[in-house]
Amino acid sequence: MNFDNLDQFRAAPPASFGKGPFAMVIAEDPTEVEATITHARSLGFRAIFLIAPPDMRVEPDAPDTVIPVHVIRHRTRQAGAAQAAMNVLIDKAPGQWLHYCYNGEFLFFPFCEDRTIGEAVTFVLEERRASILTYVVDLYAPDLTTYPNAVSLDSAMLDSSGYYAETRKTEDGEILERQLNFYGGLRWRFEEHVAKPKRKIDRIGLFQAKPGLRLREDHTLNDEEFNTYACPWHHSMTAVICSFRVAKALRTNPGSRHDIPDFRWHKSTRFHWSSLQLMELGLMEPGQWF
């Protein structure tokens, strides 16, 4: 289905989309949109919602496509675009599991090469949890001369260390239970080029929708239990969103483009597009799922 704007999407009958899990891809530019959609399909999402600017060309799905892509036109570069689109989807799909990412971002959860997203969220529900904390791990090309936009699927690199966390507090200084702010990657190494509110790398990128739930500007939800990294009694599953988004931004911004000749450092390593690699690096936690 195609929708000219969010209001048309909001008015569509929820039953027309079937059952989830659903993925939403927010396309800020044309870079690797198809690769992001293909990856989401490979994980087992039942439908994909592509939020794309009005002037972006989108290739239509074949009539017999098993996993459909619903295109919703919206100005994705404006502030709050992702939150606005996701909050409409939350309202339309109570009880369904939802994932959102930007173009050039790829979700990995433990053992995702052999298990589907449906199996993963079923396990999480059995643990009486309704969200999965995702860490956004930066990807970048090894050679910015060859890849001036810093995007290379075939030779992508990531930071193997340099990640850390700090206690999350309310505005009044109260510690939020089982919540942390996580940092690392390009946002940490080149923090002088990244606004302070955008330096965190944690995102509640996979959760079960319910009435009244809202995605906030800082990529948290208005139900604080959804923002926790684990349940009170043991470690819980976490996931990773491998992302070229920050690398692209640092190469696009005139201030940082000429200050950063290379993203590589002594802790850079080749990304093997493997959930096992992410777990071995300590970037993803299987919890009790084996």
Secondary structure, 3 states (H helix, E strand, C coil): CEECCHHHHHHCCHHHHCCCCEEEEECCCCCCHHHHHHHHHHHCCCEEEEEECCCCCCCCCCCCCCCCEEEEECCCCCCCHHHHHHHHHHHHCCCCEEEEEECCEEEECCCCCCCCHHHHHHHHHHCCCCEEEEEEEECECCCCCCCCCCCCCCCCEEECCCCEEEEEECCCCCEEEEEEEEECHHHHHCHHHCCHHHCCCEEEEEEECCCCCCECCCCCECCHHHHCCCCCCCCCCCEEEEECHHHHHHHHCHHHHCCCCCCCCCCEEECCCCHHHHHHCCCCCCCCCC
